[in-house]
Amino acid sequence: MERLSEKEFKSIVAVRKAKERLAFTEKEIWNMDLSGMELNHMDFTLSSFQNTVLDGVNFENSSVENALFDGCSMRGACFKNAKMMTASLRYCDMTKCSLILSAKMGAAL
């Protein structure tokens, strides 16, 4: 897995076009504050989010299949229509997190 810095991650996301599907497969996203970011229509398959603040993040129509979320704050995050199959969410604060219509088969919430 390749570890991304917060600066690198945010700079890539900042220049994408609306609804452009960026692939961040097999990436390590650690100790970042990504609060309120629009991460919709993105692919995070097999990625690892550790100790990352994801409060209010929009993951709508994204894929987090086989992804690991460990020790993340996800208060108010939106996973509407997200592919979450076999994702693992450990020790995460999911207060007011929206999972409407997301595919969660095999996910450990």
Secondary structure as GFF3:
##gff-version 3
##sequence-region A 1 109
A	DSSP	beta_strand	2	3	.	.	.	ID=ss1
A	DSSP	alpha_helix	6	14	.	.	.	ID=ss2
A	DSSP	beta_strand	27	30	.	.	.	ID=ss3
A	DSSP	beta_strand	48	50	.	.	.	ID=ss4
A	DSSP	beta_strand	68	70	.	.	.	ID=ss5
A	DSSP	beta_strand	88	90	.	.	.	ID=ss6
###
